[in-house]
Amino acid sequence: MLLESQASGSGEVAVSQIVQALELSQPTVSKHLKVLRDAGLVSVREEGQHRYYHLDSSPLEEVDEWLLPFLGTVDEPDVADAAAVGAASSVGFGATGLSDSQKEFAASVGKVAAGAAARAAALASRVKR
């Protein structure tokens, strides 16, 4: 939801909107948002009793910049693609009423993460030699 909000231009999502869309309890959503906030991945704006969250992608950009040299040296797309398909299919998207766009986003993230993991494993095996 936060990524979609950022892409649409509004950039902020109220906790109550997230609760309603994900059909989770407010304490559960708040707990997850706190983890993201502590990791520096989201920022919050307080307005009275309401909290509005938006993404802060700068920590991920730093990770991306750090990984770029490593990912550029490993060229094993078959391993990465196989790992990505396995990761995406093992997540179990049928649960908890996610929208199609949320499922697509989760699948994309899973594929990227699995691909990076496969490349990192290939790089680690090369370093050991």
C-alpha positions in Angstrom: 0.0 0.0 0.0 2.8 2.4 0.9 4.6 1.7 -2.4 1.3 2.2 -4.4 0.6 5.4 -2.5 4.1 6.7 -3.4 3.7 5.8 -7.0 0.3 7.5 -7.2 1.7 10.7 -5.9 -0.1 10.9 -2.5 2.8 9.3 -0.7 1.1 8.9 2.6 -1.3 6.3 4.0 -3.1 6.5 7.3 -2.8 3.6 9.6 -6.6 3.2 9.5 -6.5 2.8 5.7 -3.9 0.0 6.1 -6.0 -1.7 8.8 -9.0 -1.7 6.6 -7.3 -2.8 3.4 -5.3 -5.6 4.9 -8.1 -6.7 7.2 -5.7 -6.9 10.2 -6.1 -5.5 13.7 -4.8 -2.0 14.4 -2.2 -3.3 17.0 -0.9 -5.8 14.4 -0.5 -3.1 11.7 1.1 -0.7 14.2 3.6 -3.3 15.4 4.7 -4.0 11.8 4.9 -0.3 11.0 7.1 0.2 14.1 9.5 -2.4 12.8 9.7 -0.7 9.5 10.1 2.7 11.2 12.9 1.4 13.4 14.6 0.0 10.3 14.3 3.5 8.7 12.2 2.2 5.8 9.1 4.3 6.6 8.6 7.7 8.2 5.5 8.9 10.1 3.7 12.2 10.3 1.5 12.7 13.3 -1.6 14.8 13.1 -3.6 14.7 16.3 -4.6 11.1 17.0 -3.8 10.0 13.4 -0.5 8.7 12.0 0.3 8.9 8.3 3.1 6.7 7.0 5.2 7.0 3.8 8.1 5.0 2.4 11.7 6.1 2.9 13.7 4.2 0.3 17.1 5.7 1.1 18.3 2.7 3.2 17.4 0.4 0.4 19.3 2.6 -2.1 22.4 2.3 0.1 22.1 -1.5 0.1 21.5 -1.5 -3.7 24.6 0.6 -4.3 26.7 -1.6 -2.0 25.4 -4.8 -3.8 25.8 -3.5 -7.3 29.5 -4.4 -7.8 28.9 -7.9 -6.5 25.8 -8.6 -8.6 27.5 -7.3 -11.7 30.3 -9.9 -11.4 28.1 -12.9 -11.1 26.3 -14.1 -14.2 24.2 -17.1 -13.3 20.7 -16.2 -14.4 19.5 -19.8 -14.5 20.3 -20.3 -10.8 18.7 -16.9 -9.9 15.6 -17.5 -12.0 15.1 -21.0 -10.5 15.5 -19.6 -7.0 13.1 -16.7 -7.7 10.4 -19.0 -9.0 10.8 -21.3 -6.0 10.6 -18.4 -3.6 7.6 -16.8 -5.2 5.7 -20.0 -5.3 6.5 -21.0 -1.7 5.1 -17.8 -0.2 1.5 -18.9 -0.3 -0.3 -15.9 -1.7 -3.7 -17.4 -1.2 -3.9 -16.3 2.4 -5.1 -13.1 4.1 -7.1 -11.3 1.3 -4.3 -9.6 -0.6 -5.2 -7.7 -3.7 -3.8 -8.8 -7.1 -1.5 -5.8 -7.1 -0.2 -6.6 -3.6 0.4 -10.2 -4.7 2.2 -9.0 -7.8 4.4 -6.7 -5.7 5.1 -9.5 -3.2 6.0 -11.8 -6.0 8.3 -9.2 -7.5 10.1 -8.6 -4.2 10.4 -12.4 -3.7 11.9 -12.8 -7.1 14.4 -10.0 -6.6 15.4 -11.3 -3.2 15.7 -14.9 -4.4 17.8 -13.7 -7.3 20.1 -11.7 -5.1 20.4 -14.6 -2.7 21.3 -17.0 -5.5 23.9 -14.5 -6.9 25.3 -13.9 -3.4 25.6 -17.7 -2.9 27.4 -18.1 -6.2 29.7 -15.3 -5.4 30.5 -16.8 -2.0 31.3 -20.1 -3.6 33.7 -18.4 -6.0 35.4 -16.6 -3.1 35.9 -19.8 -1.2 37.8 -21.3 -4.2 
